[in-house]
């Protein structure tokens, strides 16, 4: 009798898995077809109606088309929907790129991307969303927290940004500039005004899923207080992760106060030990992030920490008003790009 029950459970599980896989395949094919349909309609309206008609006449034709299409095919073809398809085609004119992105992104994702006017920023969110399998809600939250402006890539030149995004999309190769960000928003930790480094570490581990989402979905936790002995002395790496797309170990050092220059030497030692004793064959060199409550940009620049395998990031335990965050980030981007121009002129 027991064997029959076990066999029945296996039969049910096998068939259930087959049904679920089939549903996913159908849903994915349906999404791809719908996205490409909307793109094709947008292309048709731009090329055959708007470009070949006076502005007012073209608008009137689209309104008439929307009225008749929505009667026959539903609300998805109302006037606002048709103009969204037009914008979709204009913002994403490359059909091959749309076909690639639609393997991971739904129409709702594209709707969330369309209001982003800056092409580089829109492409960043599209590629990162596709690569890390963000939900529409996650995409919305990443935009709200100004992820692009917080990511190190935003401080690079246009060609560097384009090349790094292309490498990620086409070859699944991520640059460290797409990984590092500053500041890190850790408002989900629920820390009070007074806390210790141990409190900070415990809070991160208790909210590990949220922390990993902030750092990037390809992040995998390995150890806390990673211990090693060197010349008879004990050393502890606060947090150790592995990033699957970067193919690197990532050490994170937590500091309560302002960044101090001596932290660089401490973390350099950690990286060299990890490289010698923990790095697996085929992996890239380990990298590190020093998370501080505050930092002096001049000190960081003088130590050239923006060029090596160690970066310094400020963490915020409370989300600042968007206007203040935006002002701070745009000033940092401007400063970084001015510095880059100055270096090129030397």
DANORNOR-V717850 format. One record per residue. N is the residue number from 0. RES is the residue in one small letter. SS is DSSP state (H for helix, E for strand, L for the rest). D_CENTER is the distance of its C-alpha to the mean C-alpha in whole Angstrom. Layout:
# DANORNOR-V717850
N&RES&SS&D_CENTER / N&RES&SS&D_CENTER
This chain:
# DANORNOR-V717850
0&x&L&52 / 1&x&H&49 / 2&x&H&48 / 3&x&H&48 / 4&x&H&46 / 5&x&H&44 / 6&x&H&44 / 7&x&H&43 / 8&x&H&40 / 9&x&H&39 / 10&x&H&40 / 11&x&H&38 / 12&x&H&35 / 13&x&H&35 / 14&x&H&36 / 15&x&H&33 / 16&x&H&31 / 17&x&H&32 / 18&x&H&32 / 19&x&H&28 / 20&x&H&27 / 21&x&H&29 / 22&x&H&28 / 23&x&H&24 / 24&x&H&25 / 25&x&H&27 / 26&x&H&24 / 27&x&H&22 / 28&x&H&25 / 29&x&H&26 / 30&x&H&22 / 31&x&H&22 / 32&x&H&26 / 33&x&H&25 / 34&x&H&22 / 35&x&H&24 / 36&x&H&27 / 37&x&H&26 / 38&x&H&25 / 39&x&H&28 / 40&x&H&30 / 41&x&H&28 / 42&x&H&29 / 43&x&H&32 / 44&x&H&33 / 45&x&H&32 / 46&x&H&34 / 47&x&H&37 / 48&x&H&37 / 49&x&H&35 / 50&x&L&36 / 51&x&L&40 / 52&x&L&41 / 53&x&L&41 / 54&x&H&38 / 55&x&H&40 / 56&x&H&42 / 57&x&H&38 / 58&x&H&37 / 59&x&H&40 / 60&x&H&40 / 61&x&H&36 / 62&x&H&37 / 63&x&H&40 / 64&x&H&38 / 65&x&H&36 / 66&x&H&39 / 67&x&H&40 / 68&x&H&37 / 69&x&H&36 / 70&x&H&40 / 71&x&H&39 / 72&x&H&36 / 73&x&L&34 / 74&x&H&32 / 75&x&H&29 / 76&x&H&31 / 77&x&L&33 / 78&x&H&33 / 79&x&H&29 / 80&x&H&28 / 81&x&H&29 / 82&x&H&28 / 83&x&H&25 / 84&x&H&25 / 85&x&H&27 / 86&x&H&24 / 87&x&H&21 / 88&x&H&24 / 89&x&H&24 / 90&x&H&20 / 91&x&L&19 / 92&x&L&23 / 93&x&L&22 / 94&x&H&23 / 95&x&H&22 / 96&x&H&18 / 97&x&H&19 / 98&x&H&20 / 99&x&H&17 / 100&x&H&15 / 101&x&L&17 / 102&x&L&17 / 103&x&L&14 / 104&x&L&14 / 105&x&L&17 / 106&x&H&19 / 107&x&H&17 / 108&x&H&14 / 109&x&H&15 / 110&x&H&18 / 111&x&H&15 / 112&x&H&13 / 113&x&H&17 / 114&x&L&18 / 115&x&L&15 / 116&x&L&18 / 117&x&L&17 / 118&x&H&16 / 119&x&H&14 / 120&x&H&11 / 121&x&H&12 / 122&x&H&11 / 123&x&H&8 / 124&x&H&7 / 125&x&H&9 / 126&x&H&8 / 127&x&H&4 / 128&x&H&6 / 129&x&H&9 / 130&x&H&8 / 131&x&H&7 / 132&x&L&9 / 133&x&L&8 / 134&x&L&11 / 135&x&H&13 / 136&x&H&13 / 137&x&H&9 / 138&x&H&8 / 139&x&H&11 / 140&x&H&11 / 141&x&H&7 / 142&x&H&10 / 143&x&H&13 / 144&x&L&11 / 145&x&L&11 / 146&x&H&7 / 147&x&H&8 / 148&x&H&11 / 149&x&H&11 / 150&x&E&9 / 151&x&H&12 / 152&x&H&11 / 153&x&H&12 / 154&x&H&16 / 155&x&L&17 / 156&x&L&19 / 157&x&H&18 / 158&x&H&19 / 159&x&H&17 / 160&x&H&14 / 161&x&H&15 / 162&x&H&16 / 163&x&H&13 / 164&x&H&11 / 165&x&H&14 / 166&x&H&15 / 167&x&H&11 / 168&x&H&12 / 169&x&H&16 / 170&x&H&16 / 171&x&L&13 / 172&x&L&14 / 173&x&L&11 / 174&x&L&12 / 175&x&H&12 / 176&x&H&11 / 177&x&H&8 / 178&x&H&8 / 179&x&L&10 / 180&x&E&10 / 181&x&L&13 / 182&x&L&14 / 183&x&E&13 / 184&x&E&14 / 185&x&L&16 / 186&x&H&18 / 187&x&H&18 / 188&x&H&20 / 189&x&L&23 / 190&x&L&25 / 191&x&L&28 / 192&x&L&29 / 193&x&L&31 / 194&x&L&29 / 195&x&L&29 / 196&x&H&27 / 197&x&H&28 / 198&x&H&27 / 199&x&H&23 / 200&x&H&23 / 201&x&H&25 / 202&x&H&22 / 203&x&H&19 / 204&x&H&21 / 205&x&H&22 / 206&x&L&19 / 207&x&H&17 / 208&x&H&15 / 209&x&H&13 / 210&x&H&13 / 211&x&H&11 / 212&x&H&9 / 213&x&H&8 / 214&x&H&8 / 215&x&L&6 / 216&x&L&8 / 217&x&L&10 / 218&x&E&12 / 219&x&E&15 / 220&x&E&18 / 221&x&E&21 / 222&x&E&23 / 223&x&E&24 / 224&x&E&27 / 225&x&E&27 / 226&x&E&31 / 227&x&E&32 / 228&x&E&36 / 229&x&E&37 / 230&x&L&40 / 231&x&L&41 / 232&x&E&39 / 233&x&E&36 / 234&x&E&32 / 235&x&E&29 / 236&x&E&26 / 237&x&E&24 / 238&x&E&21 / 239&x&E&20 / 240&x&E&17 / 241&x&E&16 / 242&x&E&13 / 243&x&L&14 / 244&x&L&12 / 245&x&L&13 / 246&x&L&17 / 247&x&E&17 / 248&x&E&19 / 249&x&E&17 / 250&x&E&19 / 251&x&E&19 / 252&x&E&22 / 253&x&E&22 / 254&x&L&25 / 255&x&L&26 / 256&x&L&27 / 257&x&E&27 / 258&x&L&26 / 259&x&L&29 / 260&x&L&29 / 261&x&H&31 / 262&x&H&28 / 263&x&H&27 / 264&x&H&30 / 265&x&H&29 / 266&x&H&26 / 267&x&H&27 / 268&x&H&29 / 269&x&H&27 / 270&x&H&25 / 271&x&H&28 / 272&x&H&29 / 273&x&H&26 / 274&x&H&27 / 275&x&H&30 / 276&x&H&30 / 277&x&L&27 / 278&x&L&25 / 279&x&L&26 / 280&x&L&27 / 281&x&L&25 / 282&x&L&22 / 283&x&L&21 / 284&x&L&22 / 285&x&L&20 / 286&x&E&18 / 287&x&E&19 / 288&x&E&17 / 289&x&E&20 / 290&x&E&19 / 291&x&E&22 / 292&x&L&23 / 293&x&E&24 / 294&x&L&24 / 295&x&L&26 / 296&x&H&24 / 297&x&H&27 / 298&x&H&28 / 299&x&H&24 / 300&x&H&25 / 301&x&H&29 / 302&x&L&27 / 303&x&L&25 / 304&x&L&22 / 305&x&L&20 / 306&x&L&21 / 307&x&L&22 / 308&x&L&20 / 309&x&E&20 / 310&x&E&18 / 311&x&E&19 / 312&x&E&17 / 313&x&E&18 / 314&x&E&17 / 315&x&E&18 / 316&x&L&20 / 317&x&L&20 / 318&x&L&18 / 319&x&L&20 / 320&x&L&21 / 321&x&H&19 / 322&x&H&22 / 323&x&H&22 / 324&x&H&18 / 325&x&H&18 / 326&x&H&21 / 327&x&H&20 / 328&x&H&17 / 329&x&H&19 / 330&x&H&22 / 331&x&H&20 / 332&x&H&18 / 333&x&H&22 / 334&x&H&23 / 335&x&H&21 / 336&x&H&22 / 337&x&H&25 / 338&x&H&26 / 339&x&H&24 / 340&x&H&27 / 341&x&H&29 / 342&x&H&29 / 343&x&H&29 / 344&x&H&33 / 345&x&L&34
